[in-house]
């Protein structure tokens, strides 16, 4: 359970997030929507302790984030950030295993447990057989899945994903969301996902939070939040709403 | 990298190190037999050649391990103590000690360490901008610091008399001929402590070489790791430079070759670089001693001759 109470984040004097309050209960997936610059990434960086809030509090399972060490935070919260490149030849397996940092001693080698988690995460992300491939030889989408696999291999219970589907093809977008939702439901994990795809949000979110200019503009189930009025308010775009005939969820079509 | 293969490679490197040390002890202006040394040969071996060879091994291990650590920390395969100006910082510190505190032998490594540390922080500050740190910016910052410190060093040399000046010029280029047993003790202690510290941070460095933010997200205390790696690198570079001047490019060549063999896992790259660096510098110094015997070349000239083309290759390969 992640509890966010009235947090305000400042860059210098500028308030980029204002009075944000919400709960992320175990087992749930929250999708974060908002225009570019609305503060979505800033919120994710605040939730894992990178940006300490100027006011308000963040609690993980009843414990204040401020009181936890880097290692303790990383054990419960993991982040899939927007992509990174490296100039060193790292294999996929080495990359995924590096995410197990908090589980070992500084000197030590990986245990069987580490290897098992890494292999399982790779299999979950459709990456079996990629173990010895080099990261800088992969396509953007493949790399993004490896980054997700590294996060999953940590076994952290809270997943924060910053546009995890940006480079992915259609099937892997669905795979990514299904995988995250599965983990939340079966292993009492929870996730916050940033995306720009309103229909993916509608399909997979238990709850949607819309941000506008650093404030929460709307919050609730996909049916409650995805209204023409809210979308116009946040994205300045007119939309038509109907029902996806297959999943019976709200379907959003932009009108240009 | 499979662990068995890593063990095999480690063992191979250790054997190679022993072989190179033995060969270096026998080769030279005066070729020594393996057994039955006479009084004079004994003196050459134990008083002159062995201190020099052992110092070369410590210096090589130090520079290569420091290079490997700095490269991962700064996410830049071109980072190297000599090219970043760290060696020149240490050289200036050594000179200050030599000119002003000549009576205290210990002041040299101490001020060299301080000089290396200041130069490291200066380069880091200069290279880091709001947008982060790219490869070219770091290399340029290194050039600026290096040339600035070089001119200060040149101005300092005007304080020296002609006889000292010649040995100083040699020393600046990287020269092991002034090796003393005392120098070996200091260099060995620094190399051992520095390599252990750097290796202990290897897992954190594996994350850092992908990105500082990544490392932070996955539980690395980034600031602490940075200080430890900068501190350890300054320690080993300070001790090496105080003893043997600025031997260049070792920290570039050796980690690069080690990565070709074992991949990028710093738990292997850092310690293997230390051993391979020892082999490399002892071999290079043996060439420096024998190529135009009885005259000698500074070992730094040999390493730069190999290193500069490799640097160009690495810079062009994106």
HADDOCK unambig.tbl for C-alpha pairs under 7 A between the chains (distance, minus, plus):
assign (segid A and resid 70 and name CA) (segid B and resid 219 and name CA) 4.97 0.50 0.50
assign (segid A and resid 70 and name CA) (segid B and resid 220 and name CA) 6.68 0.50 0.50
assign (segid A and resid 70 and name CA) (segid B and resid 221 and name CA) 6.38 0.50 0.50
assign (segid A and resid 71 and name CA) (segid B and resid 219 and name CA) 4.44 0.50 0.50
assign (segid A and resid 71 and name CA) (segid B and resid 220 and name CA) 6.96 0.50 0.50
assign (segid A and resid 74 and name CA) (segid B and resid 217 and name CA) 6.34 0.50 0.50
assign (segid A and resid 74 and name CA) (segid B and resid 218 and name CA) 5.28 0.50 0.50
assign (segid A and resid 74 and name CA) (segid B and resid 219 and name CA) 4.81 0.50 0.50
assign (segid A and resid 78 and name CA) (segid B and resid 217 and name CA) 6.66 0.50 0.50
assign (segid A and resid 78 and name CA) (segid B and resid 218 and name CA) 6.80 0.50 0.50
assign (segid A and resid 79 and name CA) (segid B and resid 217 and name CA) 6.34 0.50 0.50
assign (segid A and resid 84 and name CA) (segid B and resid 210 and name CA) 6.83 0.50 0.50
assign (segid A and resid 84 and name CA) (segid B and resid 211 and name CA) 6.90 0.50 0.50
assign (segid A and resid 85 and name CA) (segid B and resid 210 and name CA) 6.60 0.50 0.50
assign (segid A and resid 86 and name CA) (segid B and resid 209 and name CA) 6.93 0.50 0.50
assign (segid A and resid 86 and name CA) (segid B and resid 210 and name CA) 5.18 0.50 0.50
assign (segid A and resid 88 and name CA) (segid B and resid 264 and name CA) 6.52 0.50 0.50
assign (segid A and resid 89 and name CA) (segid B and resid 263 and name CA) 6.53 0.50 0.50
assign (segid A and resid 89 and name CA) (segid B and resid 264 and name CA) 6.02 0.50 0.50
assign (segid A and resid 90 and name CA) (segid B and resid 263 and name CA) 6.84 0.50 0.50
assign (segid A and resid 90 and name CA) (segid B and resid 264 and name CA) 5.76 0.50 0.50
assign (segid A and resid 98 and name CA) (segid B and resid 206 and name CA) 6.49 0.50 0.50
assign (segid A and resid 98 and name CA) (segid B and resid 207 and name CA) 6.11 0.50 0.50
assign (segid A and resid 99 and name CA) (segid B and resid 218 and name CA) 6.19 0.50 0.50
assign (segid A and resid 101 and name CA) (segid B and resid 203 and name CA) 6.78 0.50 0.50
assign (segid A and resid 101 and name CA) (segid B and resid 218 and name CA) 6.87 0.50 0.50
assign (segid A and resid 102 and name CA) (segid B and resid 219 and name CA) 6.06 0.50 0.50
assign (segid A and resid 106 and name CA) (segid B and resid 200 and name CA) 6.00 0.50 0.50
assign (segid A and resid 106 and name CA) (segid B and resid 201 and name CA) 6.51 0.50 0.50
assign (segid A and resid 106 and name CA) (segid B and resid 203 and name CA) 6.08 0.50 0.50
assign (segid A and resid 107 and name CA) (segid B and resid 200 and name CA) 5.21 0.50 0.50
